[in-house]
Amino acid sequence: MQLFYSSEIREDNTTFSFPKEESKHIVKVLRKETGDTLTITNGKGVLFYGTIISPDVKKCSVEITSTKVQPKPKYELHLAVAPTKMNDRYEWFLEKATEIGITSITPIICERSERKVIKAERFEKILQSGMKQSLNYYLPLLNPAITFKEFTKQEFNGDLFIAHCESDQNRKSLKKEIKPKTNTTILIGPEGDFSTKEIETAIKNKFIPVTLGETRLRTETAAIVACHSLAFVNEL
């Protein structure tokens, strides 16, 4: 099944028209014709089945024939991950985390961050692509980039963790700490890790220090390990 995405489609729509770029892809590239069925999601858990009634390259229109609602995930996962020096590594993380299952993502700017500007529009397209590829009807929320200090001042719902690499006897194993059906927020630092001051700030704000395993992981790898750990626990 090929999944299309539009934030504009609503449950009360009886017909829907795709914008020019998507219409051209449907008609010219995929060669869809009148009577063909398309599956569309609004990224909010709803799947729409539509039959093409006008295969116009500028405004392809469908008649909505039925809808299906995907149940919400058993948990919410919010990953706050520092942008990586190489942008493609962060994009890889976004794609894979979307495929595995994630609710929201916040790029956090840390003391040791080598990249402090993100391409939000580009990131959004990667999230959409990951959602469609994995046939998931929920689009992760991409929050604006924020400093580490400002992020940790916010109010959070659920369990809070900060994964870091400093030698600390108080660090716990993330896999042993996470609980199923529980909303979770996890901080993942930049290359070079969080600073000691940042770790102390996070702990003061009720984040539990954790380790992701025996080896030292890249930022994007650590984020995926954390993401998969939550998914695995919630499949049991």
MARMAR-927546 format. One record per residue (C-alpha): residue number from 0; z, y, x; residue in one letter. Coordinates in Angstrom, 2 decimals, decimal comma, padded with zeros to 5 digits. Last residue first. Layout:
<recs>
+-----+---------+---------+---------+------+
: seq :      c3 :      c2 :      c1 : type :
+-----+---------+---------+---------+------+
: NUM :       Z :       Y :       X :    a :
...
+-----+---------+---------+---------+------+
</recs>
This chain:
<recs>
+-----+---------+---------+---------+------+
: seq :      c3 :      c2 :      c1 : type :
+-----+---------+---------+---------+------+
: 235 :  025,60 : -007,11 :  005,89 :    l :
: 234 :  022,69 : -004,67 :  005,56 :    e :
: 233 :  024,95 : -001,62 :  005,79 :    n :
: 232 :  026,23 : -002,59 :  009,22 :    v :
: 231 :  022,66 : -002,97 :  010,48 :    f :
: 230 :  021,54 :  000,42 :  009,19 :    a :
: 229 :  024,50 :  002,19 :  010,77 :    l :
: 228 :  023,90 :  000,50 :  014,12 :    s :
: 227 :  020,17 :  001,25 :  013,82 :    h :
: 226 :  020,78 :  004,99 :  013,68 :    c :
: 225 :  023,25 :  004,96 :  016,55 :    a :
: 224 :  020,85 :  002,94 :  018,72 :    v :
: 223 :  018,02 :  005,28 :  017,71 :    i :
: 222 :  020,00 :  008,37 :  018,71 :    a :
: 221 :  021,02 :  006,78 :  022,02 :    a :
: 220 :  017,36 :  006,02 :  022,77 :    t :
: 219 :  016,34 :  009,62 :  022,06 :    e :
: 218 :  019,04 :  011,03 :  024,35 :    t :
: 217 :  018,40 :  008,55 :  027,15 :    r :
: 216 :  020,95 :  005,78 :  027,46 :    l :
: 215 :  023,58 :  004,96 :  030,08 :    r :
: 214 :  024,47 :  001,28 :  029,86 :    t :
: 213 :  027,58 : -000,52 :  028,61 :    e :
: 212 :  027,32 :  000,39 :  024,94 :    g :
: 211 :  027,11 :  003,20 :  022,40 :    l :
: 210 :  030,42 :  004,79 :  023,34 :    t :
: 209 :  032,57 :  006,81 :  020,98 :    v :
: 208 :  034,65 :  010,00 :  020,80 :    p :
: 207 :  035,96 :  010,65 :  017,24 :    i :
: 206 :  035,01 :  014,05 :  015,83 :    f :
: 205 :  037,98 :  015,78 :  014,19 :    k :
: 204 :  037,17 :  019,40 :  015,06 :    n :
: 203 :  039,51 :  019,30 :  018,04 :    k :
: 202 :  037,54 :  016,25 :  019,21 :    i :
: 201 :  034,30 :  018,23 :  019,01 :    a :
: 200 :  035,73 :  021,11 :  021,03 :    t :
: 199 :  037,03 :  018,72 :  023,72 :    e :
: 198 :  033,61 :  017,10 :  024,00 :    i :
: 197 :  031,98 :  020,51 :  024,23 :    e :
: 196 :  034,36 :  021,60 :  026,99 :    k :
: 195 :  033,68 :  018,44 :  028,99 :    t :
: 194 :  029,97 :  019,20 :  028,78 :    s :
: 193 :  027,75 :  017,02 :  026,61 :    f :
: 192 :  025,36 :  014,70 :  028,40 :    d :
: 191 :  023,03 :  015,40 :  031,34 :    g :
: 190 :  019,98 :  014,85 :  029,18 :    e :
: 189 :  021,11 :  016,29 :  025,85 :    p :
: 188 :  023,90 :  015,12 :  023,54 :    g :
: 187 :  024,09 :  012,92 :  020,44 :    i :
: 186 :  026,56 :  013,89 :  017,70 :    l :
: 185 :  027,05 :  011,46 :  014,81 :    i :
: 184 :  027,76 :  012,24 :  011,15 :    t :
: 183 :  028,55 :  009,39 :  008,74 :    t :
: 182 :  028,69 :  008,83 :  004,99 :    n :
: 181 :  030,30 :  005,47 :  004,29 :    t :
: 180 :  028,73 :  002,51 :  002,46 :    k :
: 179 :  029,48 :  000,24 :  005,42 :    p :
: 178 :  031,99 :  001,29 :  008,08 :    k :
: 177 :  031,42 :  002,52 :  011,61 :    i :
: 176 :  034,23 :  002,07 :  014,15 :    e :
: 175 :  033,40 : -001,28 :  015,75 :    k :
: 174 :  029,72 : -000,44 :  016,29 :    k :
: 173 :  030,70 :  002,97 :  017,65 :    l :
: 172 :  032,89 :  001,40 :  020,31 :    s :
: 171 :  035,88 :  003,63 :  020,98 :    k :
: 170 :  036,41 :  006,28 :  023,63 :    r :
: 169 :  040,08 :  006,91 :  024,38 :    n :
: 168 :  039,90 :  005,56 :  027,92 :    q :
: 167 :  037,42 :  008,29 :  028,77 :    d :
: 166 :  034,88 :  008,22 :  031,56 :    s :
: 165 :  032,23 :  010,65 :  030,36 :    e :
: 164 :  029,14 :  009,19 :  028,69 :    c :
: 163 :  029,21 :  010,76 :  025,22 :    h :
: 162 :  028,80 :  009,80 :  021,57 :    a :
: 161 :  030,54 :  012,18 :  019,17 :    i :
: 160 :  031,63 :  010,73 :  015,84 :    f :
: 159 :  032,55 :  012,01 :  012,38 :    l :
: 158 :  033,25 :  009,89 :  009,29 :    d :
: 157 :  032,64 :  011,28 :  005,81 :    g :
: 156 :  031,86 :  014,72 :  004,40 :    n :
: 155 :  031,56 :  017,58 :  006,82 :    f :
: 154 :  032,64 :  021,22 :  006,88 :    e :
: 153 :  031,02 :  023,25 :  009,63 :    q :
: 152 :  032,64 :  024,49 :  012,84 :    k :
: 151 :  031,07 :  021,66 :  014,87 :    t :
: 150 :  027,59 :  023,02 :  014,21 :    f :
: 149 :  028,43 :  026,55 :  015,29 :    e :
: 148 :  029,69 :  025,40 :  018,68 :    k :
: 147 :  026,77 :  023,02 :  019,26 :    f :
: 146 :  024,29 :  025,80 :  018,59 :    t :
: 145 :  021,92 :  025,43 :  015,65 :    i :
: 144 :  018,35 :  024,26 :  015,08 :    a :
: 143 :  017,34 :  024,45 :  011,42 :    p :
: 142 :  017,94 :  021,32 :  009,32 :    n :
: 141 :  015,36 :  018,58 :  008,86 :    l :
: 140 :  016,15 :  016,66 :  005,68 :    l :
: 139 :  014,94 :  013,08 :  005,67 :    p :
: 138 :  012,23 :  012,26 :  003,10 :    l :
: 137 :  013,22 :  009,60 :  000,57 :    y :
: 136 :  010,50 :  007,41 : -000,94 :    y :
: 135 :  010,30 :  004,95 :  001,97 :    n :
: 134 :  007,07 :  003,04 :  002,44 :    l :
: 133 :  007,70 :  002,77 :  006,21 :    s :
: 132 :  004,41 :  004,50 :  007,08 :    q :
: 131 :  004,89 :  007,13 :  004,38 :    k :
: 130 :  008,37 :  008,09 :  005,57 :    m :
: 129 :  007,31 :  008,12 :  009,22 :    g :
: 128 :  004,34 :  010,39 :  008,42 :    s :
: 127 :  006,53 :  012,77 :  006,45 :    q :
: 126 :  009,07 :  012,91 :  009,26 :    l :
: 125 :  006,29 :  013,57 :  011,77 :    i :
: 124 :  004,89 :  016,36 :  009,60 :    k :
: 123 :  008,32 :  017,99 :  009,40 :    e :
: 122 :  008,67 :  017,85 :  013,20 :    f :
: 121 :  005,39 :  019,74 :  013,65 :    r :
: 120 :  006,51 :  022,45 :  011,25 :    e :
: 119 :  009,91 :  022,69 :  012,95 :    a :
: 118 :  008,53 :  023,07 :  016,47 :    k :
: 117 :  011,79 :  023,38 :  018,39 :    i :
: 116 :  013,11 :  025,98 :  020,82 :    v :
: 115 :  016,16 :  025,43 :  023,04 :    k :
: 114 :  014,88 :  022,86 :  025,49 :    r :
: 113 :  016,80 :  022,18 :  028,71 :    e :
: 112 :  020,09 :  021,72 :  026,85 :    s :
: 111 :  023,07 :  021,59 :  029,18 :    r :
: 110 :  025,31 :  023,95 :  027,23 :    e :
: 109 :  024,13 :  022,49 :  023,93 :    c :
: 108 :  021,56 :  023,44 :  021,29 :    i :
: 107 :  021,77 :  021,07 :  018,32 :    i :
: 106 :  018,71 :  019,77 :  016,44 :    p :
: 105 :  019,99 :  018,73 :  013,01 :    t :
: 104 :  018,74 :  015,62 :  011,23 :    i :
: 103 :  019,37 :  014,39 :  007,71 :    s :
: 102 :  019,38 :  011,22 :  005,65 :    t :
: 101 :  018,34 :  008,48 :  008,07 :    i :
: 100 :  016,75 :  005,09 :  007,64 :    g :
:  99 :  014,99 :  002,81 :  010,12 :    i :
:  98 :  011,52 :  004,30 :  009,59 :    e :
:  97 :  012,86 :  007,84 :  009,58 :    t :
:  96 :  014,81 :  007,15 :  012,78 :    a :
:  95 :  011,63 :  005,83 :  014,37 :    k :
:  94 :  009,54 :  008,91 :  013,61 :    e :
:  93 :  012,21 :  011,45 :  014,53 :    l :
:  92 :  013,07 :  009,63 :  017,76 :    f :
:  91 :  009,41 :  009,56 :  018,82 :    w :
:  90 :  009,18 :  013,29 :  018,11 :    e :
:  89 :  012,19 :  013,84 :  020,34 :    y :
:  88 :  010,49 :  011,92 :  023,13 :    r :
:  87 :  007,24 :  013,83 :  022,61 :    d :
:  86 :  009,04 :  017,12 :  023,25 :    n :
:  85 :  009,91 :  016,30 :  026,83 :    m :
:  84 :  013,07 :  018,27 :  027,66 :    k :
:  83 :  014,85 :  016,62 :  024,74 :    t :
:  82 :  016,27 :  018,51 :  021,76 :    p :
:  81 :  020,00 :  017,81 :  021,23 :    a :
:  80 :  020,69 :  015,44 :  018,35 :    v :
:  79 :  022,85 :  015,97 :  015,28 :    a :
:  78 :  022,38 :  012,79 :  013,24 :    l :
:  77 :  023,42 :  012,80 :  009,59 :    h :
:  76 :  023,57 :  009,35 :  008,02 :    l :
:  75 :  024,16 :  008,93 :  004,30 :    e :
:  74 :  025,15 :  005,55 :  002,91 :    y :
:  73 :  024,15 :  002,90 :  000,39 :    k :
:  72 :  020,65 :  004,37 :  000,19 :    p :
:  71 :  019,58 :  005,88 : -003,15 :    k :
:  70 :  017,77 :  003,53 : -005,52 :    p :
:  69 :  013,97 :  003,95 : -005,61 :    q :
:  68 :  012,69 :  005,41 : -008,88 :    v :
:  67 :  009,38 :  004,19 : -010,26 :    k :
:  66 :  006,75 :  006,21 : -012,11 :    t :
:  65 :  003,77 :  005,45 : -014,35 :    s :
:  64 :  000,22 :  006,50 : -015,25 :    t :
:  63 :  000,01 :  009,91 : -013,62 :    i :
:  62 : -003,59 :  011,11 : -013,99 :    e :
:  61 : -005,06 :  012,12 : -010,66 :    v :
:  60 : -006,88 :  015,16 : -009,32 :    s :
:  59 : -008,64 :  015,74 : -005,99 :    c :
:  58 : -008,97 :  019,48 : -005,41 :    k :
:  57 : -011,25 :  020,53 : -002,56 :    k :
:  56 : -012,94 :  017,18 : -001,92 :    v :
:  55 : -013,15 :  016,59 : -005,69 :    d :
:  54 : -012,53 :  012,98 : -006,77 :    p :
:  53 : -011,67 :  013,97 : -010,38 :    s :
:  52 : -009,87 :  011,43 : -012,59 :    i :
:  51 : -008,14 :  009,44 : -009,85 :    i :
:  50 : -005,46 :  007,16 : -011,26 :    t :
:  49 : -001,87 :  007,94 : -010,30 :    g :
:  48 :  001,21 :  005,81 : -009,69 :    y :
:  47 :  004,23 :  007,93 : -008,80 :    f :
:  46 :  007,14 :  006,80 : -006,64 :    l :
:  45 :  010,39 :  008,78 : -006,93 :    v :
:  44 :  013,18 :  008,84 : -004,35 :    g :
:  43 :  013,18 :  012,51 : -003,46 :    k :
:  42 :  010,29 :  012,49 : -000,99 :    g :
:  41 :  007,90 :  013,48 : -003,79 :    n :
:  40 :  006,12 :  010,14 : -003,57 :    t :
:  39 :  002,53 :  009,18 : -004,30 :    i :
:  38 :  000,71 :  005,89 : -004,90 :    t :
:  37 : -003,02 :  006,21 : -005,57 :    l :
:  36 : -005,14 :  004,14 : -007,96 :    t :
:  35 : -008,95 :  004,26 : -007,99 :    d :
:  34 : -010,58 :  005,10 : -011,33 :    g :
:  33 : -012,81 :  007,88 : -009,99 :    t :
:  32 : -013,45 :  007,32 : -006,28 :    e :
:  31 : -011,61 :  007,01 : -002,98 :    k :
:  30 : -013,71 :  007,23 :  000,14 :    r :
:  29 : -010,69 :  007,05 :  002,49 :    l :
:  28 : -012,14 :  009,68 :  004,82 :    v :
:  27 : -014,18 :  011,88 :  002,47 :    k :
:  26 : -012,31 :  011,54 : -000,84 :    v :
:  25 : -008,68 :  011,01 :  000,13 :    i :
:  24 : -008,82 :  013,00 :  003,38 :    h :
:  23 : -010,66 :  015,88 :  001,70 :    k :
:  22 : -008,08 :  015,96 : -001,08 :    s :
:  21 : -005,23 :  016,00 :  001,45 :    e :
:  20 : -006,67 :  019,08 :  003,18 :    e :
:  19 : -007,60 :  020,84 : -000,08 :    k :
:  18 : -004,28 :  020,44 : -001,92 :    p :
:  17 : -003,76 :  017,44 : -004,23 :    f :
:  16 : -003,95 :  017,82 : -007,99 :    s :
:  15 : -001,49 :  016,20 : -010,42 :    f :
:  14 : -001,63 :  015,01 : -014,00 :    t :
:  13 :  001,05 :  013,97 : -016,51 :    t :
:  12 :  003,76 :  015,79 : -014,54 :    n :
:  11 :  007,31 :  015,47 : -015,92 :    d :
:  10 :  008,56 :  013,57 : -012,87 :    e :
:   9 :  007,41 :  016,32 : -010,52 :    r :
:   8 :  004,77 :  016,58 : -007,77 :    i :
:   7 :  005,15 :  019,59 : -005,49 :    e :
:   6 :  006,88 :  017,93 : -002,52 :    s :
:   5 :  003,73 :  015,91 : -001,97 :    s :
:   4 :  003,38 :  012,61 : -000,15 :    y :
:   3 :  000,83 :  009,80 : -000,18 :    f :
:   2 :  001,63 :  006,12 :  000,34 :    l :
:   1 : -000,90 :  003,47 :  001,26 :    q :
:   0 :  000,00 :  000,00 :  000,00 :    m :
+-----+---------+---------+---------+------+
</recs>
